[in-house]
Amino acid sequence: MATIFSRIAQGEIPSYKCAETDEFYAFLDINPLVKGHTLCIPRREVDYIFDMDDDEIGRFQQFAKHVAQAIKAAFPCVKVGEAVLGLEVPHAHIHLIPMQSERDMNFSNPKLQLTAEEMQATADAIYREFMK
């Protein structure tokens, strides 16, 4: 059975798309720590990021880098932090989080409650920057 992230990447489950290639997909976290909190996933189902072969993980990190650059352009911040946790969904993924301080990366912080319109505008802003 496909993971929820595979189903999102295939368009079976709606998401707020931020970027995509044939190999990877990026979308907004539905429980964001800050505005612009984005998840990057491989379209291929792989549970553990370090199970990816060297070339694939290299391409995955390059994709995440380009998404992070788009996030930073759309939502000016000091840096975009990267976290790989991977226990909550059995599909490799990278969290990209715009940071004004390291506190923004604390996953125990309260999550933002954004409207569907705010989520779509956020995703659209990142997508526009990614496509430049």
C-alpha positions, 0 to 999 in steps of 0.5 A: 500500500502506498504511503500518504506521501506517495499518494500526495505526490501522485495527486491522489491526496490534495496538497499545497505544492511548492515545487516538483521534478520528475523525481522529487516533490515539495509541499507545505507541511499541514502543521507548520512551525512557521509560514513556509514550512515545507516538506521535500520527498522523493516520489519513489517510496523509500522509508529511510533517507539513508537507504537512498543510494549516493547519487539519489540522495545527492539529487534529493539534497540538490532539490531541497537546496533549490526549494530552500532558496525559493523559500528564502526568496519568498519569505525572507529569513536568516536561514532555512533550516533542514531537519530529517526526522522520519519517524512519523511517516514511513517515507523519507522526507526533509523538513525545510523551515524558514528561521529567524532564530533556532527556536523556529526549528523546535518541533514542540512549538505550537503549530500555526493555524493558517487558512486554506487561502493563506496556505495556498498563497504561501505555496504559490509564492514558493512555487513562483520562486522555484520556477524562476 
